[in-house]
Amino acid sequence: MGCHMFSGWFRALALGSPISVTSFGPAPGKDNWAINGKVEYVFPGTEYTANKLVKVTWYDGNQLPPQEVRDLISGKWPGQGSLYVGTDGVLLHPHGSTPTLHPKEKFAGYKYPKLEPRNHWFDYIDCCLKGDKKPSANWDYSGPLTESVLLGCLCSVFPEKALEFDGASLTFKNSPEANALVKRSYRKGWEIAGL
């Protein structure tokens, strides 16, 4: 679900590779990444951000943002979704539902923009066959998005250690142990060029 949950803010802020990832929560089990955790990302700022750095926090499972953050919205807290905390208000986007601006009184009457409807099931094939536009989750976007989600999972192996990531080289600057988990060694004859 990470790619679905991250997609809105990742696209809206035009983010790329994070420069730091830290897990606060349990270590992973023998067969899976950690659950019920909290991961803090630091991304370089973009033209759509107010600061030179952007901090994003992923709360997973039974973890929730602190009460003072949840108090920024009125109404029921969703089971899953994204909360964008801005300079003039917050946007709550429950997964699979309509986003709302808060405080509601401040944004009463706000007209939400209409987006071009696209069927994501057929989007990729239609774009390949017609060739007139990029798919909504083109590789130049979906690759860095997926990388960010996976880095959040990987960092759970090293709880409370800020892993400094260099996206260009796909390496951690401060952890050879974490670098060993970025890619595997392939048997002779099964190597993949570029990895």
C-alpha positions as CSV (number, residue, x, y, z in Angstrom):
1,M,0.0,0.0,0.0
2,G,3.0,2.3,0.4
3,C,3.1,3.4,-3.2
4,H,-0.7,4.2,-3.1
5,M,-0.4,6.1,0.1
6,F,2.7,8.0,-0.8
7,S,1.7,8.9,-4.3
8,G,-0.4,12.0,-3.6
9,W,2.2,14.0,-1.7
10,F,5.1,12.6,-3.6
11,R,3.6,13.8,-6.9
12,A,2.2,17.0,-5.5
13,L,5.6,18.1,-4.1
14,A,7.6,16.7,-7.1
15,L,9.9,14.8,-4.8
16,G,12.7,12.4,-5.7
17,S,15.1,10.4,-3.6
18,P,15.1,11.1,0.2
19,I,18.4,12.2,1.7
20,S,17.7,10.6,5.1
21,V,15.5,7.9,6.4
22,T,15.0,6.9,10.0
23,S,12.8,4.2,11.6
24,F,11.3,4.7,15.0
25,G,9.6,1.5,15.9
26,P,10.0,-2.3,16.2
27,A,12.7,-4.1,14.2
28,P,11.4,-6.4,11.4
29,G,10.5,-10.0,12.0
30,K,12.2,-13.0,10.5
31,D,10.0,-13.0,7.4
32,N,8.7,-9.4,6.9
33,W,9.5,-5.8,7.4
34,A,8.5,-4.1,10.6
35,I,4.9,-3.4,11.2
36,N,3.3,-0.8,13.5
37,G,6.3,1.5,13.0
38,K,7.1,5.1,12.2
39,V,9.5,6.2,9.6
40,E,10.8,9.8,9.1
41,Y,12.0,10.9,5.7
42,V,13.9,14.0,4.8
43,F,13.7,15.1,1.1
44,P,15.3,18.0,-0.6
45,G,12.8,20.9,-1.0
46,T,11.3,21.6,-4.4
47,E,9.6,24.6,-6.0
48,Y,6.4,23.4,-4.3
49,T,7.8,23.4,-0.7
50,A,8.3,26.3,1.7
51,N,11.7,25.1,3.0
52,K,15.0,23.7,1.7
53,L,14.2,20.4,3.3
54,V,10.8,18.5,3.6
55,K,10.1,16.1,6.5
56,V,7.6,13.4,5.8
57,T,6.5,10.9,8.5
58,W,5.0,7.6,7.7
59,Y,2.9,6.1,10.5
60,D,2.2,2.4,9.9
61,G,-0.3,0.0,11.5
62,N,-1.4,1.1,14.9
63,Q,0.9,4.1,15.0
64,L,-0.8,7.5,14.7
65,P,0.5,11.1,14.5
66,P,0.7,12.9,17.8
67,Q,-2.6,14.2,19.2
68,E,-1.7,17.9,18.4
69,V,-1.4,16.9,14.7
70,R,-4.7,15.0,14.8
71,D,-6.3,18.0,16.4
72,L,-5.7,20.0,13.2
73,I,-8.6,18.3,11.6
74,S,-12.3,18.3,12.7
75,G,-14.3,15.1,12.5
76,K,-13.3,11.4,12.4
77,W,-9.7,10.4,11.9
78,P,-9.5,7.9,8.9
79,G,-8.2,4.4,9.1
80,Q,-5.7,5.2,6.4
81,G,-4.7,8.3,4.4
82,S,-2.4,11.3,4.2
83,L,-2.3,14.5,6.0
84,Y,-0.6,17.5,4.4
85,V,0.3,20.2,7.0
86,G,0.8,23.5,5.2
87,T,1.5,27.0,6.1
88,D,-2.2,28.1,5.9
89,G,-4.0,24.9,6.8
90,V,-4.1,21.2,6.4
91,L,-5.4,18.8,3.7
92,L,-6.7,15.5,4.9
93,H,-6.9,12.8,2.2
94,P,-8.5,9.6,3.4
95,H,-7.4,6.7,1.1
96,G,-10.0,6.2,-1.6
97,S,-12.1,9.2,-0.5
98,T,-12.4,12.9,-1.1
99,P,-9.8,15.2,0.4
100,T,-10.9,18.0,2.8
101,L,-9.3,21.2,3.8
102,H,-9.1,22.2,7.5
103,P,-10.0,24.2,9.5
104,K,-13.3,23.7,7.6
105,E,-14.6,27.2,8.5
106,K,-11.6,28.8,6.9
107,F,-12.1,26.9,3.6
108,A,-15.9,26.9,3.4
109,G,-16.9,27.3,-0.2
110,Y,-13.5,26.4,-1.6
111,K,-13.9,24.9,-5.1
112,Y,-11.7,21.9,-5.5
113,P,-10.1,21.5,-9.0
114,K,-11.4,18.9,-11.3
115,L,-8.9,16.3,-12.5
116,E,-8.9,14.5,-15.8
117,P,-10.4,11.1,-15.2
118,R,-8.0,8.2,-16.1
119,N,-8.6,4.5,-15.6
120,H,-5.4,3.4,-14.0
121,W,-6.1,-0.2,-15.0
122,F,-5.8,0.6,-18.7
123,D,-3.7,3.8,-18.5
124,Y,-0.3,2.1,-19.2
125,I,-1.6,0.1,-22.2
126,D,-3.5,3.0,-23.6
127,C,-0.4,5.2,-23.4
128,C,1.8,2.5,-25.0
129,L,-0.7,1.9,-27.9
130,K,-1.5,5.6,-28.6
131,G,1.8,7.1,-27.6
132,D,0.2,10.6,-27.1
133,K,1.0,11.0,-23.4
134,K,2.9,9.4,-20.5
135,P,1.1,7.0,-18.1
136,S,0.1,8.5,-14.8
137,A,2.7,6.3,-13.1
138,N,5.5,6.5,-15.6
139,W,8.9,4.9,-14.7
140,D,10.5,8.4,-14.1
141,Y,7.9,8.9,-11.4
142,S,7.1,5.4,-10.1
143,G,10.7,4.3,-9.8
144,P,11.7,7.0,-7.2
145,L,8.3,6.6,-5.5
146,T,8.8,2.9,-5.0
147,E,12.4,3.4,-4.0
148,S,11.3,5.7,-1.2
149,V,8.7,3.2,0.1
150,L,11.3,0.4,0.1
151,L,13.9,2.6,1.9
152,G,11.3,3.1,4.7
153,C,11.1,-0.7,5.0
154,L,14.8,-1.2,4.8
155,C,15.6,1.3,7.5
156,S,13.4,-0.6,10.0
157,V,16.4,-3.1,10.2
158,F,18.3,-0.2,11.9
159,P,15.9,1.3,14.4
160,E,16.6,4.9,15.4
161,K,19.6,5.3,13.0
162,A,19.4,8.1,10.5
163,L,20.5,6.5,7.3
164,E,21.9,9.1,4.9
165,F,21.0,8.1,1.3
166,D,22.6,9.1,-2.0
167,G,20.0,8.4,-4.7
168,A,22.4,8.9,-7.6
169,S,24.6,6.0,-6.4
170,L,21.9,4.1,-4.6
171,T,24.0,3.9,-1.5
172,F,23.9,4.9,2.1
173,K,26.7,7.3,3.0
174,N,26.9,6.1,6.7
175,S,26.0,2.4,6.7
176,P,27.8,-0.4,4.9
177,E,25.4,-2.8,6.7
178,A,22.4,-1.0,5.1
179,N,24.1,-0.9,1.7
180,A,24.3,-4.7,1.8
181,L,20.5,-4.8,1.8
182,V,20.0,-2.5,-1.2
183,K,20.8,-5.1,-3.7
184,R,21.7,-8.8,-3.8
185,S,24.7,-10.6,-5.3
186,Y,23.5,-12.6,-8.3
187,R,24.9,-15.9,-9.4
188,K,27.2,-16.0,-12.4
189,G,25.1,-15.7,-15.5
190,W,22.2,-14.1,-13.7
191,E,23.7,-10.7,-13.2
192,I,21.6,-7.6,-14.2
193,A,23.4,-4.8,-16.0
194,G,23.3,-1.6,-14.0
195,L,22.5,-3.1,-10.7
